[in-house]
Every structure is written in structure tokens, then in C-alpha cells.
Amino acid sequence: MPISRRALAAAFAVCVALPLSACGSGGDGGGTADASGKVEGDITFQTWNLRANFKDYFEGVIADFEKKYPGTKVKWVDQPAEGYADKISADAAGGTLPDVVNVSPDLVAPLAKAGLALDLDKAAGKYKKEYLDGAWASHQVPGTQGTYAFPWYLNTGPLFYNKALFKEAGLDADQPPKTYDEVFDAALKMAKETDGKVATLANVPTIEDFGRYGVELMNKQGNGFSFNDAKGVELLTKYKELYDAKALDPQALTATPESSGKKFLTGAVAMNPGSALDLGNFKKQVPNLYKNIGITDQITSTGHVNMYVMGVMVNAQTKRTPAAVAFAHYVTDAEHQMSFAKQVAIFPSTAGSLDDPYFTKEDGTDETRVRVAAAKSLKNAVNYTPVLFSEQMKTELRNEVAKALQGKESPKEALDNAVKACDTLLQQQG
């Protein structure tokens, strides 16, 4: 089954935005501290649901770090996927936030605003050149100056399609859609030829989809959303046309990535996003589908695919800043990211790593083909989801999109209402 589109690996949970109110008093940006002193002392490192699958890997990294820096001791704690954001919120409010914390961009944003995330541009700017530009920028927060986490591992994925369904609908299975217009045209033809029995797409547009379509999602100041512009309305209008024609799955309004994945597995949907992780599942679970799997690039109007990114943040209030910064950098340096990427289907955020033969040379298998294509696209990929776009905001957008698709509001009215609701929530964040 295809992974969640927000997932980076099998171990990941959906990210939930952290309410700023839980982080103490707000500030104008993350904290700064001197990281130039001797690397020594005890620090705590917190990961997000990684112990079950990667215990040996992390214990090895910690042992090597302690050997490199005698006098250091790293205590590793791993939190479950469920409730991770709530745990960080509680720790931030209670002053018990670990020294080094595994975060996603939306989790780091309120911590940075509250002065609890160390500004790495100031404390560790010398390392910036080691990372891909887009990855380093992914933990920057609109309205503040600075970068608040080392970029860690990345993921992106292709669009899978069912060649058999394409052929049955009279579409060229060897020439899949490459643009939004081609996707929409193919979807309408698929629905017409199958009398609405086979939809091409299974999900309503998300903030990420608006970004890939070329919509400006926020204003330059980072204090207001703008996805209700003409291009945003155009995209939602197209989806309304698909929905009416049953080219968009009728259950898309309540779909989850998992339910969409099941529809793709059963042949009820002709296209679905995924990652290199999926191919092995297709081969094992649905060999007939695997035989008919087509693989094409993510659709984008901007020339940049979407990437999902994880980071490693340093607590601005740590009493061991040099050790915490050194360890956060150590975990995310090129050598360790490369070794981690070979254990699970993720990609390093370090500059030059994607030029390794592991990510550039095909061996004739679909798995390698997906890995090579994804690695190539990641070099200039961006994280379209604004770091300030919270789970509540996603719900507001989803609800308004549903009203537009059902004809209860026009696409323009729906997006105007979504922007208004999201701006209100943004102001409440501080």
C-alpha cells in the first residue's frame, strides 16, 4: 500500500503542528548560544518512532560519537508516533525539552518563535554548505531570521499508474500524463470510457498540490495566506469538473492516504502518488498490479517536485550547546546520512550525496529506477507545505474544498473562506 504522502519512511507518523501557547512566551525568533566551546558533557537525543526498526544503527552512531568526543554521554530517548507533537509541547512548556530533538518543519516553527530552537545560521553557519540549499531552507520560519534545525533525511516519490486501466480506457499506457492539463484530460476520458467506474485520482487537492500547481501560498512577510489567487481558484475549478465527472473518486472528500492506496491496489483508481517503499509491497501483495505498474514523474507546474523533510533541532536552552550542536551535526553529516539511507528508502539532505552511484546507477530493477529518479529530482526539490500551516489549517482547507466540490460554494468562495480561517489561526499562533 502506498505510504502517506507526508510520510518519510515506514516509521513515520503524520506531523501535528505544535500550538505556540504551549511553548511559553513568544519571541521574535529562535535562541542563540555559543557553540564554539569544548564538546563535553551529558546530552539527551530524542527521536520520533525510530527505535523499533533502527536500534542498532542509532546505538552505533552514539557509540562512535562518544568515542570521538571523550567526556560526552548521549542518552537516547525515542517517542512513539502517536502524540509526538503533544509530548514536545508538554516538554517545551515544562522546561524539559531534550537537548537534541528530531522535528519536522511544522513542529520547529512554534519552538523557533518561542525562542526554544537554536538559530543554526548563527550557531553553526559553517555547516550550511554541507547541505542542499532547499533542505537547509526547509527549517526556516517566515517572519523570523534564521534556520532552526539541521536538515536530516528527505523523501519524494513518483506517480504510479495502472497501465492495464489506461489501455482499457484507450489511453497510451506508455505515454503517461506529464502536465496537469494532460492529467485532467486523461482523467475525464477514463471516467467517460468506464462510465464512472474508474477514477484517475483519489485525493482532493492539499496545500502541497496548490504549491506544485504554482500557486503563491503565503505573502512575502509570512503573515498571511494567498492560495485563493486566480491560479488557486483555477486548480479547484478543475477538481470540481473532475469530481462531477467521477474522474475524482467519489470518496475523495473523506479519503486518507491509506484508503487511497487501497483503492489503487484494487484497481478502482488509476493513479496514485507513492515512493520507492511501495514497489516491494506491490510485488508481494498484488503481483498482477505490479506487472502493470507504470511509473512517471510527480506532476508539477514549477519545475520543482515536492519533498518531505525531517530535521534535528538543538534546544536553545541546553546547558551543553557545543556538545548538542556537534551531535546534531554528526547525526546529519554526509557519512551518517548515507549509511542511514541504505537501511531504509529515504534520501540524504547533504550536498553531493545524491551523486553517489547508489543514487545514480540503474541495475534494471524498478526499485533502482525509482530511487535514481527520485534522487535526481530532489536536488532542486522544495517543501511546499508552509512551515506555519498547522493541522487545524489543513482541516479548514479540506472542509472548504469539500464544499466547493459538492457545489455548496464556488471555488473562489471556498478558498476565500479557507484563507480567512487560516489567517485567523495564524494570528492566534502569535
C-alpha positions as CSV (number, residue, x, y, z in Angstrom):
1,M,0.0,0.0,0.0
2,P,1.4,3.4,-0.8
3,I,2.8,5.4,2.1
4,S,1.2,8.5,3.4
5,R,2.2,11.4,1.3
6,R,3.5,13.2,4.4
7,A,5.5,10.1,5.5
8,L,9.2,9.9,5.0
9,A,9.6,6.2,5.9
10,A,7.5,3.4,7.3
11,A,8.2,4.5,10.8
12,F,6.7,8.0,10.5
13,A,3.5,9.4,11.8
14,V,1.5,12.4,10.5
15,C,3.0,15.6,11.8
16,V,0.8,17.6,14.1
17,A,1.5,21.3,14.5
18,L,2.6,22.4,18.0
19,P,0.5,25.2,19.5
20,L,2.7,28.1,20.3
21,S,0.7,28.7,23.5
22,A,2.3,25.6,24.9
23,C,5.8,27.0,24.5
24,G,5.8,29.8,27.0
25,S,6.2,33.4,25.9
26,G,6.6,34.1,22.3
27,G,9.7,35.8,20.8
28,D,10.9,37.2,17.5
29,G,12.9,34.1,16.6
30,G,14.9,31.2,17.9
31,G,17.6,31.4,20.5
32,T,21.3,31.8,20.0
33,A,24.1,30.4,22.1
34,D,27.8,29.9,21.7
35,A,28.6,26.6,20.2
36,S,32.3,27.1,19.9
37,G,33.4,25.7,23.3
38,K,34.7,22.3,24.2
39,V,32.4,19.4,23.2
40,E,31.7,17.6,26.5
41,G,29.0,16.7,29.0
42,D,25.8,14.7,29.0
43,I,23.0,15.4,26.5
44,T,19.7,13.8,25.6
45,F,18.7,13.0,22.0
46,Q,15.1,12.4,21.1
47,T,13.8,10.6,18.0
48,W,10.4,10.0,16.6
49,N,9.3,6.4,16.5
50,L,12.7,5.0,15.2
51,R,13.9,2.6,17.9
52,A,11.9,-0.4,16.8
53,N,13.5,-0.5,13.3
54,F,16.8,1.2,13.8
55,K,18.0,0.4,17.3
56,D,21.4,-0.9,16.3
57,Y,22.0,1.9,13.9
58,F,21.5,4.7,16.4
59,E,23.3,2.9,19.2
60,G,26.3,2.6,16.8
61,V,26.2,6.3,15.9
62,I,26.0,7.3,19.6
63,A,28.9,5.0,20.5
64,D,31.1,6.4,17.7
65,F,30.3,10.0,18.7
66,E,31.2,9.3,22.4
67,K,34.4,7.7,21.2
68,K,35.2,10.7,19.0
69,Y,34.5,13.1,21.9
70,P,35.7,11.6,25.2
71,G,33.8,13.1,28.1
72,T,30.5,13.1,26.3
73,K,27.5,10.9,27.1
74,V,24.4,10.8,24.9
75,K,21.1,9.5,26.3
76,W,18.8,8.3,23.5
77,V,15.0,8.5,24.0
78,D,12.5,7.5,21.4
79,Q,8.9,8.7,21.5
80,P,6.0,6.8,19.9
81,A,4.5,8.2,16.7
82,E,1.1,9.0,18.3
83,G,1.1,12.1,20.4
84,Y,4.6,13.2,19.4
85,A,3.7,16.8,19.0
86,D,1.8,16.8,22.3
87,K,4.9,15.4,24.0
88,I,7.1,18.2,22.6
89,S,4.5,20.8,23.6
90,A,4.5,19.5,27.1
91,D,8.2,19.4,27.4
92,A,8.5,22.9,26.0
93,A,6.0,24.2,28.5
94,G,7.7,22.3,31.4
95,G,11.3,23.2,30.6
96,T,12.1,19.5,29.9
97,L,12.8,19.7,26.2
98,P,15.7,17.4,25.3
99,D,18.9,18.9,24.1
100,V,18.7,17.5,20.6
101,V,15.2,16.8,19.1
102,N,14.0,15.1,15.9
103,V,11.5,17.5,14.3
104,S,9.6,18.3,11.1
105,P,9.4,21.9,9.8
106,D,5.9,22.4,11.2
107,L,7.0,21.3,14.6
108,V,10.0,23.5,14.7
109,A,8.2,26.7,13.7
110,P,6.4,27.4,17.1
111,L,9.5,26.4,19.0
112,A,11.6,28.9,17.0
113,K,9.0,31.6,17.5
114,A,9.1,30.9,21.3
115,G,12.9,31.2,21.4
116,L,13.4,27.5,22.1
117,A,15.1,26.4,18.9
118,L,18.7,27.3,18.4
119,D,19.4,29.5,15.3
120,L,21.9,27.4,13.4
121,D,22.7,30.2,11.0
122,K,24.4,32.0,13.9
123,A,25.5,29.0,16.0
124,A,26.5,26.6,13.2
125,G,26.5,28.5,10.0
126,K,29.9,27.0,9.0
127,Y,28.0,23.7,8.2
128,K,25.4,25.2,5.9
129,K,27.4,24.5,2.7
130,E,27.3,20.8,3.6
131,Y,23.6,20.6,2.8
132,L,21.3,21.0,-0.2
133,D,20.1,24.6,-0.3
134,G,16.4,23.5,-0.4
135,A,16.9,21.2,2.6
136,W,18.7,23.9,4.7
137,A,15.9,26.4,3.9
138,S,13.2,23.9,4.9
139,H,13.6,24.7,8.6
140,Q,13.4,28.5,8.2
141,V,10.3,30.2,9.5
142,P,8.6,33.1,7.7
143,G,8.6,36.3,9.8
144,T,11.9,35.3,11.6
145,Q,15.5,35.3,10.7
146,G,17.4,32.1,11.0
147,T,17.4,28.3,10.4
148,Y,16.2,26.2,13.3
149,A,17.2,22.6,12.6
150,F,19.8,20.7,10.7
151,P,18.1,19.0,7.7
152,W,18.1,15.3,8.0
153,Y,16.6,12.8,5.6
154,L,14.4,13.5,2.7
155,N,11.8,11.7,0.7
156,T,9.9,12.2,-2.5
157,G,8.3,9.9,-4.9
158,P,6.9,9.3,-8.3
159,L,3.3,8.9,-9.5
160,F,2.3,5.3,-10.1
161,Y,-0.3,4.4,-12.7
162,N,-2.1,1.3,-13.7
163,K,-1.2,0.5,-17.3
164,A,-4.0,-2.0,-17.8
165,L,-6.6,0.6,-16.8
166,F,-5.0,3.1,-19.2
167,K,-5.2,0.7,-22.1
168,E,-8.8,-0.3,-21.3
169,A,-9.8,3.3,-21.5
170,G,-8.0,3.9,-24.8
171,L,-5.1,5.9,-23.3
172,D,-1.5,5.3,-24.2
173,A,0.0,3.3,-21.3
174,D,3.5,4.1,-22.5
175,Q,2.9,7.9,-22.6
176,P,1.6,8.9,-19.2
177,P,0.4,12.4,-18.4
178,K,3.3,14.8,-17.8
179,T,1.4,18.1,-17.1
180,Y,-1.7,19.0,-15.1
181,D,-3.7,19.6,-18.3
182,E,-2.8,16.1,-19.5
183,V,-3.7,14.5,-16.2
184,F,-7.1,16.3,-16.2
185,D,-7.8,15.3,-19.8
186,A,-6.8,11.6,-19.2
187,A,-9.0,11.6,-16.0
188,L,-12.0,12.8,-17.9
189,K,-11.5,10.3,-20.7
190,M,-11.0,7.4,-18.1
191,A,-14.3,8.3,-16.4
192,K,-16.2,8.6,-19.7
193,E,-14.9,5.3,-21.0
194,T,-15.6,3.4,-17.8
195,D,-18.9,5.0,-17.1
196,G,-17.5,6.5,-13.9
197,K,-16.4,3.1,-12.5
198,V,-12.7,4.0,-12.5
199,A,-11.5,7.3,-11.2
200,T,-8.0,8.6,-12.0
201,L,-7.3,10.5,-8.8
202,A,-8.3,9.6,-5.3
203,N,-7.5,12.7,-3.2
204,V,-8.7,16.3,-3.0
205,P,-6.1,19.0,-3.5
206,T,-4.0,19.8,-0.5
207,I,-1.8,22.8,0.3
208,E,1.1,20.9,-1.3
209,D,-0.9,20.4,-4.5
210,F,-1.6,24.1,-4.7
211,G,2.1,24.7,-4.3
212,R,3.1,22.3,-7.1
213,Y,0.5,23.9,-9.3
214,G,2.3,27.2,-9.0
215,V,0.1,29.0,-6.5
216,E,1.7,31.5,-4.2
217,L,0.7,30.1,-0.8
218,M,1.8,32.9,1.5
219,N,2.7,36.6,1.3
220,K,6.3,37.5,1.4
221,Q,6.0,38.7,5.0
222,G,4.8,35.3,6.2
223,N,1.8,36.8,8.0
224,G,-1.0,35.9,5.6
225,F,-2.0,33.1,3.2
226,S,-2.7,33.8,-0.5
227,F,-3.7,30.4,-2.1
228,N,-7.1,32.0,-3.0
229,D,-5.4,33.8,-6.0
230,A,-6.5,33.2,-9.6
231,K,-4.3,30.2,-10.0
232,G,-5.6,28.6,-6.9
233,V,-9.2,29.1,-8.0
234,E,-8.3,27.6,-11.4
235,L,-7.0,24.4,-9.8
236,L,-10.0,23.9,-7.5
237,T,-12.3,24.6,-10.5
238,K,-10.6,21.8,-12.4
239,Y,-11.0,19.4,-9.5
240,K,-14.7,20.4,-9.3
241,E,-15.0,19.3,-13.0
242,L,-13.3,16.0,-12.2
243,Y,-15.5,15.4,-9.2
244,D,-18.7,16.0,-11.2
245,A,-17.5,13.6,-13.9
246,K,-16.4,10.9,-11.4
247,A,-12.9,11.3,-12.6
248,L,-12.1,12.1,-9.0
249,D,-13.1,9.3,-6.7
250,P,-16.5,10.0,-5.0
251,Q,-15.0,9.1,-1.6
252,A,-12.1,11.6,-2.1
253,L,-13.7,14.0,0.4
254,T,-13.1,11.6,3.3
255,A,-10.1,9.7,1.9
256,T,-6.9,9.1,3.8
257,P,-3.6,8.2,2.1
258,E,-4.1,4.6,3.3
259,S,-7.7,4.4,1.8
260,S,-6.5,5.9,-1.4
261,G,-3.7,3.3,-1.5
262,K,-6.2,0.5,-1.1
263,K,-8.3,1.9,-4.0
264,F,-5.2,1.9,-6.2
265,L,-4.4,-1.7,-5.2
266,T,-7.9,-2.9,-6.1
267,G,-8.0,-1.1,-9.5
268,A,-10.7,1.4,-8.5
269,V,-8.2,4.3,-9.0
270,A,-5.8,4.6,-11.9
271,M,-3.1,6.9,-10.5
272,N,-1.6,7.4,-7.0
273,P,1.5,9.0,-5.6
274,G,4.0,6.8,-3.8
275,S,7.6,6.2,-3.1
276,A,10.3,3.6,-3.6
277,L,9.0,1.8,-0.5
278,D,5.8,0.8,-2.4
279,L,7.3,-1.3,-5.1
280,G,8.2,-4.1,-2.9
281,N,4.7,-4.1,-1.4
282,F,3.2,-4.2,-4.9
283,K,5.3,-7.2,-5.8
284,K,4.4,-9.1,-2.7
285,Q,0.8,-8.2,-2.2
286,V,-0.6,-7.6,-5.7
287,P,1.6,-9.3,-8.3
288,N,-1.0,-8.7,-11.0
289,L,-0.8,-4.9,-10.3
290,Y,2.9,-5.0,-10.1
291,K,3.1,-6.4,-13.7
292,N,1.1,-3.5,-14.9
293,I,2.7,-0.7,-12.8
294,G,3.6,2.4,-14.7
295,I,6.0,4.9,-13.1
296,T,6.0,8.6,-14.1
297,D,7.3,11.8,-12.5
298,Q,5.4,13.9,-10.0
299,I,3.3,16.4,-11.8
300,T,4.4,20.0,-11.1
301,S,4.0,23.3,-12.9
302,T,7.0,24.9,-11.2
303,G,9.8,22.6,-12.3
304,H,10.4,21.6,-8.6
305,V,8.9,18.4,-7.1
306,N,7.7,18.3,-3.5
307,M,10.0,16.9,-0.8
308,Y,9.3,15.8,2.7
309,V,12.0,16.6,5.1
310,M,12.9,15.7,8.7
311,G,15.3,17.7,10.8
312,V,17.4,17.7,14.0
313,M,16.9,20.7,16.3
314,V,19.1,21.9,19.1
315,N,17.3,23.2,22.2
316,A,18.3,26.9,22.6
317,Q,18.2,26.4,26.4
318,T,20.6,23.5,26.5
319,K,23.4,23.8,29.0
320,R,25.6,21.8,26.7
321,T,25.4,23.8,23.4
322,P,28.8,22.7,21.9
323,A,28.0,19.0,22.5
324,A,24.4,19.4,21.3
325,V,25.4,21.1,18.1
326,A,28.2,18.7,17.5
327,F,25.9,15.7,17.9
328,A,23.1,17.2,15.8
329,H,25.6,17.8,13.0
330,Y,27.2,14.3,13.5
331,V,23.9,12.5,13.1
332,T,23.1,14.6,9.9
333,D,26.5,14.7,8.3
334,A,27.1,13.1,4.9
335,E,28.6,9.9,6.1
336,H,25.8,9.1,8.6
337,Q,23.0,10.1,6.3
338,M,24.4,7.9,3.5
339,S,24.6,4.9,5.8
340,F,21.1,5.5,7.1
341,A,19.7,5.9,3.5
342,K,21.0,2.4,2.7
343,Q,18.9,0.9,5.5
344,V,15.6,2.4,4.5
345,A,14.2,4.0,1.3
346,I,15.0,7.6,2.2
347,F,17.5,10.2,0.8
348,P,20.3,12.2,2.4
349,S,20.0,16.0,2.5
350,T,23.7,16.5,2.3
351,A,25.3,18.2,-0.8
352,G,26.9,15.7,-3.1
353,S,25.4,12.6,-1.5
354,L,22.9,12.2,-4.3
355,D,25.7,11.9,-6.8
356,D,26.8,8.7,-5.2
357,P,26.4,5.7,-7.6
358,Y,23.8,4.2,-5.2
359,F,21.5,7.1,-6.3
360,T,22.7,7.4,-10.0
361,K,23.2,4.0,-11.4
362,E,20.3,1.8,-12.5
363,D,20.5,-2.0,-12.5
364,G,17.4,-2.8,-14.5
365,T,15.0,-3.1,-11.5
366,D,12.1,-0.8,-10.9
367,E,13.2,-0.2,-7.3
368,T,16.5,1.2,-8.5
369,R,14.8,3.2,-11.3
370,V,12.5,4.9,-8.7
371,R,15.5,5.6,-6.4
372,V,17.6,7.1,-9.2
373,A,14.7,9.3,-10.5
374,A,13.8,10.5,-7.0
375,A,17.4,11.3,-6.1
376,K,17.7,13.4,-9.3
377,S,14.5,15.3,-8.6
378,L,15.5,16.0,-5.0
379,K,18.5,18.1,-6.0
380,N,16.2,21.1,-6.5
381,A,13.1,20.0,-4.7
382,V,11.2,22.1,-2.2
383,N,9.0,21.5,0.7
384,Y,5.7,23.2,-0.5
385,T,3.8,22.9,2.8
386,P,4.4,26.2,4.6
387,V,6.0,25.6,8.0
388,L,3.3,27.7,9.6
389,F,0.5,25.6,8.0
390,S,-0.9,23.7,11.0
391,E,-3.1,20.7,11.2
392,Q,-6.1,22.9,12.0
393,M,-5.4,24.9,8.9
394,K,-5.3,21.7,6.8
395,T,-8.7,20.8,8.2
396,E,-10.1,24.2,7.3
397,L,-8.8,23.9,3.8
398,R,-10.1,20.4,3.4
399,N,-13.5,21.4,4.6
400,E,-13.8,24.3,2.2
401,V,-12.5,22.3,-0.7
402,A,-15.2,19.7,0.1
403,K,-17.9,22.4,0.0
404,A,-16.7,23.6,-3.4
405,L,-16.6,20.1,-4.9
406,Q,-20.2,19.5,-3.6
407,G,-21.4,22.7,-5.1
408,K,-22.2,24.3,-1.8
409,E,-19.8,27.2,-2.5
410,S,-18.0,28.4,-5.6
411,P,-14.2,27.6,-5.8
412,K,-13.5,31.3,-5.2
413,E,-15.8,31.5,-2.1
414,A,-14.3,28.3,-0.7
415,L,-10.7,29.4,-1.0
416,D,-11.5,32.9,0.3
417,N,-13.1,31.3,3.4
418,A,-10.2,28.9,3.8
419,V,-7.7,31.8,3.7
420,K,-9.7,33.8,6.1
421,A,-9.9,30.9,8.6
422,C,-6.2,30.1,8.2
423,D,-5.2,33.7,8.7
424,T,-7.2,33.8,11.9
425,L,-5.4,30.7,13.1
426,L,-2.1,32.2,12.1
427,Q,-2.7,35.3,14.2
428,Q,-3.6,33.0,17.2
429,Q,-0.2,31.3,16.8
430,G,1.4,34.6,17.7
